[in-house]
Amino acid sequence: MLEKIFKLKENGTNVQTEIMAGLTTFMTLAYILALNPNLLTGFGADGGQALWNGVFMATCIASAIAMFVMAFLANKPFALAPGLGLNSYFAVVVASIVGITGLSYLQCYQAALGIILIEGIVFLILSVLNVREKIVEAIPLGIRLGIAPAIGLMLMNIGLGSNAGVYSENGGPFYVMRDFFGALTAGSAQSTMEDGYALMVLSVVTMFIGLFVIIILDHRGVKGAVLLGMLAACVIYWAGDAIFLGENPFAGLATASFVPPVSDMVETTLFKFDFSVLLEMGWFTLITLVISFCIVDMFDTIGTLVGTASKADMLDENGNMPQMKEALTADAIGTVVGSMTGTSTVTTFVESASGVEAGGRTGLTALTTGIMFLACMFISPIAGLIPAAATSAALIYVGILMISGLTKVNFNEPDQFIPVALMMIAMPISSSIGNAIGIGLITYAVIKIFTGKAKEVSVLTYVISVIFLIKFFIPLG
């Protein structure tokens, strides 16, 4: 049955590989289950524990449904969840509504969910009408080929940065190459993080051991090398936590609750739209907020799909991905479901690249990841045991492999390699795939105009470039 549904042989894969790939994606993405409610509720401070629980449940449900749609409608191995950056922006919008109206955070949160519902419906309509697919096709081939390497650099930046899960003495996330190696070089390592130094060392050691295990296993052709490397990193971290830090990494399981907080979601976020608050803010504000969410989500999703598909050799000779319409529909449905259950915009995640690297080629990978997200409603304390350092190892390795996509870029053509070079700088710095694509498109259009080749640029490419210029210099919302 699985062969018939997902066409495994046609895609050069099998059930075991797909399930391993799905588990790999899950392990690299599991952090979002706690991070998303943390960001949206100020670590439980805004709206209380009930809202945190509601957002947690919404994250599990909306992500899983979006991945099921991706699996059965598009048959692609991509994972979806509430987007990073978009959730932070959502929290800022909620705080702004609080400041304007003076209402409680929960009331304003419920009002902001109305914005996400509208955005999701707009995207669903655009996806069904093939408008979003036309936008993908308007992106020049050179830029599409450069998206994967740029995402690779961003993944490496995430892996070597805050994803290591330790914070520096000034409260911000530590960066491995600066705060760890830089501190050691300067001879002031102990003062860099005070009490957190031992944990920082453990995280860095775990990350690099996990990375080397993945490299060795993959070089030897071992199936599931990324997943096995992450598991090895987990064991190293847990052992170090117990031996050197004197802590029991499994202590929290004894008192953890494995009962899904359904009642909290029903009370706080499930179908809790408050459009009256939005209307009090005025139509112009509402429209600009919806447009702002749409722009960021659209190009983040497009960039992730194209970049990851390129790595998996899923693009045709024109740089287009088959079933792009269905894949875009999955994230639109996920966003609508997310608004109904209680979370911000659902989008395709770059961590999908870890599952692709593990051999995932069909929707069975996405289905496996989605099932794990649903299971986390019951086993979230266990999923929380995965250390960020283990995730970092996988992201760094996948990032390195994605950079190899540069070989497809024509470095003899300035209108190809210059936009790609700028994208590769912008993506890890801004942590936004959409903004990097915008910079690439603007650069491409400018080069074409001033080299007398303006007619080679499609009208839609010019329109998108102008929209990004407006976004960059006249921020919406």
C-alpha positions in Angstrom: 0.0 0.0 0.0 2.8 2.4 0.9 4.5 1.7 -2.4 1.2 2.6 -4.3 0.6 5.8 -2.3 4.1 7.2 -2.2 5.7 5.6 -5.3 8.8 4.6 -3.4 10.6 2.6 -6.2 9.9 5.3 -8.7 11.7 7.8 -6.4 14.6 5.4 -5.7 13.8 4.8 -2.0 12.2 2.3 0.4 10.1 2.3 3.6 13.0 1.9 6.0 14.9 4.8 4.4 11.9 7.1 4.4 11.1 6.3 8.1 14.7 6.9 9.1 14.6 10.2 7.2 11.4 11.2 8.9 12.8 10.5 12.3 16.0 12.5 11.4 13.9 15.5 10.4 11.9 15.2 13.6 15.0 15.2 15.8 16.4 18.3 14.1 13.0 20.0 14.3 11.7 18.9 17.7 13.1 22.1 19.3 10.2 24.1 17.8 7.7 22.3 20.0 8.9 24.2 23.1 10.5 27.2 21.3 7.3 28.3 19.5 5.1 28.5 22.7 8.1 30.1 24.5 8.4 32.9 21.9 4.6 33.4 21.5 3.9 33.7 25.2 7.1 35.1 26.6 8.1 31.8 28.1 4.7 31.5 29.8 4.8 35.0 31.3 2.2 36.5 28.9 -1.1 34.7 29.1 0.0 32.2 31.7 0.6 28.5 31.6 -2.8 27.8 30.0 -1.9 29.8 26.9 1.5 28.2 26.7 -0.2 24.8 26.8 -2.7 25.9 24.2 0.1 27.1 21.8 2.1 23.9 22.4 -0.9 21.8 21.4 -1.6 24.0 18.4 2.1 23.6 17.3 1.8 19.8 17.4 -1.6 19.6 15.6 -1.1 22.3 12.9 2.4 21.1 12.1 1.2 17.4 11.8 -1.8 18.3 9.6 0.4 20.4 7.3 2.9 17.5 7.0 0.1 15.0 6.3 -1.1 17.3 3.5 2.4 17.6 2.2 2.7 13.8 2.3 -0.5 12.8 0.6 -1.1 15.7 -1.7 2.4 16.7 -2.8 4.3 13.4 -2.0 7.3 15.5 -0.9 9.6 14.9 2.2 9.3 18.4 3.6 8.4 19.2 7.2 6.3 22.2 8.2 5.8 24.0 11.5 5.2 27.5 12.8 8.0 29.6 11.2 10.8 31.1 13.1 10.9 34.9 12.6 7.2 34.8 11.8 6.4 33.7 15.3 8.6 36.4 16.8 7.0 39.0 14.6 3.6 37.7 15.6 4.5 38.2 19.3 5.6 41.7 18.5 2.2 42.4 16.8 0.3 41.0 19.8 2.4 43.2 22.1 1.6 46.2 19.9 -2.1 45.5 20.0 -1.9 45.3 23.8 -0.2 48.7 23.8 -2.9 50.2 21.5 -6.0 48.7 23.1 -4.9 48.2 26.7 -6.5 44.7 26.7 -5.0 41.5 28.1 -2.3 39.6 26.2 -4.7 36.7 25.8 -7.4 38.9 24.2 -4.9 40.5 21.8 -3.4 37.1 21.0 -6.9 35.9 20.0 -7.3 39.0 17.9 -4.0 38.4 16.1 -5.0 34.9 15.2 -7.5 36.5 12.9 -4.6 38.0 10.9 -3.1 34.5 10.5 -6.5 33.1 9.4 -6.8 35.8 6.7 -3.2 35.2 5.5 -3.8 31.5 5.3 -7.0 31.9 3.3 -5.3 34.3 0.9 -2.4 31.9 0.4 -4.8 29.0 -0.1 -6.6 30.9 -2.8 -3.4 32.0 -4.5 -2.1 28.4 -4.3 -5.2 26.9 -5.9 -5.1 29.6 -8.6 -1.4 28.8 -9.3 -0.4 32.4 -8.5 2.3 31.4 -6.0 3.6 28.8 -8.5 3.9 31.6 -11.1 5.9 33.7 -8.6 8.3 30.7 -8.2 8.8 30.6 -11.9 9.5 34.3 -12.0 12.6 33.8 -9.9 15.6 33.6 -12.3 17.2 30.2 -12.7 20.6 31.4 -11.3 19.0 32.7 -8.1 17.0 29.5 -7.7 20.2 27.5 -8.0 21.9 29.7 -5.4 19.2 29.3 -2.8 20.4 25.9 -1.6 24.0 27.0 -0.9 22.7 30.1 0.8 20.5 28.0 3.0 23.5 25.8 3.7 25.4 28.8 5.1 22.3 29.7 7.2 22.1 26.2 8.6 25.8 26.2 9.5 25.3 29.6 11.2 22.3 28.2 13.2 24.3 25.1 14.1 27.4 27.1 15.3 25.3 29.8 16.9 22.3 29.9 19.3 21.2 26.4 18.5 24.0 25.2 20.7 21.6 26.0 23.5 23.9 27.9 26.0 23.7 31.6 26.8 26.6 34.0 27.4 27.1 36.1 30.5 25.3 39.1 28.9 22.1 37.0 28.3 22.4 36.4 24.6 23.1 33.0 22.9 26.8 32.1 22.6 28.4 31.7 19.3 30.8 28.8 19.1 33.5 30.3 16.9 33.5 33.6 18.9 32.6 32.8 22.5 34.2 29.4 22.8 37.3 29.4 20.6 37.7 33.2 20.9 37.6 33.0 24.7 40.1 30.2 24.8 42.4 32.1 22.4 42.2 35.2 24.6 42.9 33.1 27.7 39.8 34.3 29.4 37.5 31.4 28.9 36.4 31.1 32.5 35.2 34.7 32.7 33.3 34.4 29.4 30.4 32.4 30.8 31.1 32.1 34.5 28.9 29.2 35.7 27.9 28.3 32.2 31.4 27.5 31.0 31.3 23.8 31.7 28.0 23.5 29.9 29.4 25.4 27.0 32.3 23.0 26.7 30.0 20.0 26.9 27.8 21.5 24.1 30.7 22.2 21.8 32.3 18.8 22.4 28.9 17.1 21.8 28.4 19.0 18.7 31.7 18.2 17.1 31.7 14.5 18.1 28.2 14.2 16.6 29.4 16.0 13.4 32.4 13.7 13.1 30.3 10.6 13.7 27.9 11.7 10.9 30.8 12.4 8.5 32.4 9.0 9.2 29.2 7.0 8.9 28.1 8.8 5.8 31.5 8.3 4.2 31.2 4.6 4.9 27.7 4.6 3.2 25.8 3.8 6.4 22.1 4.3 6.1 20.7 6.9 8.5 24.1 8.4 9.2 22.6 11.7 10.3 20.2 10.1 12.7 22.8 7.8 14.1 25.2 10.7 14.6 22.6 12.6 16.4 21.8 9.7 18.7 25.6 9.3 19.4 25.7 13.0 20.2 22.7 12.6 22.6 24.5 9.8 24.5 27.7 11.9 24.8 25.7 14.9 26.1 23.7 12.9 28.6 26.8 11.1 29.9 28.7 14.4 30.2 25.8 16.0 32.0 25.8 13.2 34.5 29.5 12.7 35.0 31.0 16.2 34.7 28.0 18.4 35.7 26.6 16.1 38.3 23.1 16.3 36.9 20.6 13.7 35.9 19.3 14.5 32.4 16.3 12.2 32.9 15.3 13.6 36.3 12.4 15.6 34.9 10.7 12.5 33.5 9.7 11.3 37.0 7.3 14.3 37.5 6.5 15.1 33.9 2.9 14.9 32.7 2.2 12.8 29.6 -1.5 13.9 29.4 -2.1 16.4 26.5 -3.4 19.7 27.8 -6.5 19.7 25.5 -8.6 21.7 27.9 -6.1 24.6 28.0 -6.2 24.8 24.2 -10.0 24.8 24.2 -10.0 27.5 26.8 -7.4 29.8 25.2 -6.8 29.3 21.5 -9.1 26.8 19.8 -11.3 28.8 17.3 -10.8 31.9 19.6 -10.8 34.6 17.0 -11.6 38.2 18.1 -12.1 40.3 15.0 -13.7 43.1 16.9 -10.3 44.1 18.3 -8.7 44.1 14.9 -11.5 46.3 13.4 -10.9 48.8 16.2 -7.3 49.2 15.0 -8.6 50.2 11.5 -8.6 48.6 8.1 -5.3 50.0 6.9 -3.4 48.6 9.9 -5.1 45.2 9.4 -4.3 45.1 5.6 -0.6 46.1 6.1 -0.1 43.5 8.8 -1.6 40.8 6.5 0.6 41.9 3.6 3.7 41.9 5.8 3.1 38.3 7.0 2.3 37.2 3.4 5.5 38.6 1.9 7.8 37.0 4.5 5.9 33.7 4.5 5.7 33.4 0.7 9.4 33.8 0.0 10.6 31.9 3.0 8.5 28.9 1.9 9.4 29.3 -1.8 13.1 29.5 -0.9 13.0 26.5 1.4 11.1 24.3 -1.1 13.4 25.3 -4.0 16.6 25.0 -2.0 15.8 21.7 -0.4 14.4 20.2 -3.6 17.6 21.3 -5.4 19.7 19.4 -2.9 17.5 16.3 -3.4 17.7 16.6 -7.3 13.9 17.1 -7.4 14.1 20.1 -9.8 13.6 19.7 -13.6 15.9 21.1 -16.2 14.3 24.5 -15.9 14.8 24.6 -12.1 11.1 23.9 -11.4 9.8 21.4 -8.8 7.0 19.0 -9.8 4.0 19.3 -7.5 5.0 22.8 -6.4 1.4 23.8 -6.3 0.5 21.0 -4.0 3.5 21.7 -1.7 2.5 25.4 -1.4 -1.1 24.4 -0.7 0.2 22.3 2.3 1.7 25.3 4.0 -1.5 27.4 3.3 -3.6 24.7 4.9 -1.2 24.4 7.8 -1.5 28.2 8.4 -5.3 28.1 8.3 -5.3 25.1 10.8 -2.7 26.9 12.9 -4.8 30.0 13.2 -7.8 27.8 14.2 -5.9 25.9 16.8 -3.8 28.8 18.1 -0.4 29.4 16.5 1.3 31.7 14.1 2.1 31.1 10.4 3.0 27.5 9.4 5.7 27.2 6.8 8.2 24.8 5.4 11.4 24.4 7.5 15.0 24.3 6.3 15.6 21.4 8.7 13.8 19.3 6.1 17.2 19.2 4.5 18.4 16.8 7.2 15.8 14.3 6.2 16.5 14.7 2.5 20.2 14.1 3.3 19.2 10.9 5.1 17.5 9.7 1.9 14.0 11.0 2.2 12.4 11.5 -1.2 8.7 11.0 -0.7 5.8 12.0 1.4 6.4 9.0 3.7 9.2 11.1 5.2 6.8 14.0 5.9 4.2 11.5 7.2 6.6 10.0 9.7 7.7 13.4 11.0 4.0 14.5 11.3 3.2 11.3 13.3 6.0 12.1 15.7 4.7 15.7 16.1 1.3 14.3 17.0 2.9 11.8 19.4 4.6 14.6 21.1 1.3 15.7 22.6 1.8 12.6 24.8 5.6 12.3 24.9 6.8 15.9 24.9 9.0 15.4 28.0 10.9 12.7 26.1 11.3 14.8 22.9 12.6 17.5 25.2 15.6 15.3 26.1 17.2 15.9 22.6 20.0 18.4 23.3 20.4 21.3 21.0 24.0 20.4 20.5 23.0 17.1 18.8 20.7 19.1 16.5 23.6 21.5 15.7 25.8 18.6 14.5 23.2 17.6 11.9 22.5 21.1 10.7 26.2 21.9 10.3 26.8 18.7 8.2 23.7 19.3 6.0 24.7 22.9 5.6 28.1 21.9 4.3 26.6 19.5 1.8 24.1 22.1 0.5 27.0 24.5 -0.2 28.1 22.1 -2.9 25.2 23.4 -5.0 27.4 26.3 -6.0 28.8 24.1 -8.7 25.6 24.5 -10.6 25.9 28.3 -10.6 27.5 29.9 -13.7 30.4 32.0 -12.4 31.1 33.4 -15.8 27.8 35.4 -15.8 27.7 38.4 -13.4 23.9 38.4 -13.3 24.1 34.9 -11.9 27.0 34.8 -9.4 26.7 38.3 -8.0 23.0 37.9 -6.8 24.0 34.5 -5.4 27.0 35.9 -3.5 24.9 38.6 -1.9 22.2 36.0 -1.0 24.8 33.8 0.7 25.8 36.8 2.8 22.3 38.1 3.5 20.7 34.8 4.5 22.8 33.8 7.5 23.1 37.4 8.7 19.3 38.2 8.4 18.2 34.7 9.2 15.5 35.2 6.6 15.3 33.2 3.4 12.7 35.6 2.0 14.8 38.8 2.6 17.9 37.1 1.0 15.9 36.2 -2.1 14.6 39.8 -2.3 18.1 41.1 -2.3 19.1 38.6 -5.0 16.1 39.6 -7.2 16.8 43.3 -6.8 20.5 42.8 -7.6 19.6 40.7 -10.7 17.2 43.3 -12.0 19.7 46.2 -11.5 22.5 44.3 -13.3 20.2 43.5 -16.2 19.0 47.1 -16.5 22.4 48.6 -16.5 23.9 46.1 -18.9 21.3 46.8 -21.5 19.4 43.5 -21.0 16.3 44.9 -19.2 14.0 43.1 -21.6 15.3 39.7 -20.5 13.7 40.3 -17.1 10.1 39.2 -16.7 7.5 41.8 -15.6 6.7 39.7 -12.5 10.4 39.7 -11.5 10.3 43.6 -11.6 7.1 43.7 -9.6 8.5 41.4 -6.9 11.7 43.4 -6.7 9.7 46.6 -6.2 7.6 45.0 -3.5 10.8 44.0 -1.7 12.2 47.5 -2.0 9.1 48.8 -0.4 9.3 46.2 2.3 13.0 47.0 3.0 12.6 50.8 3.1 9.0 51.3 4.2 8.4 48.5 6.7 4.8 47.3 6.7 3.0 46.8 10.0 
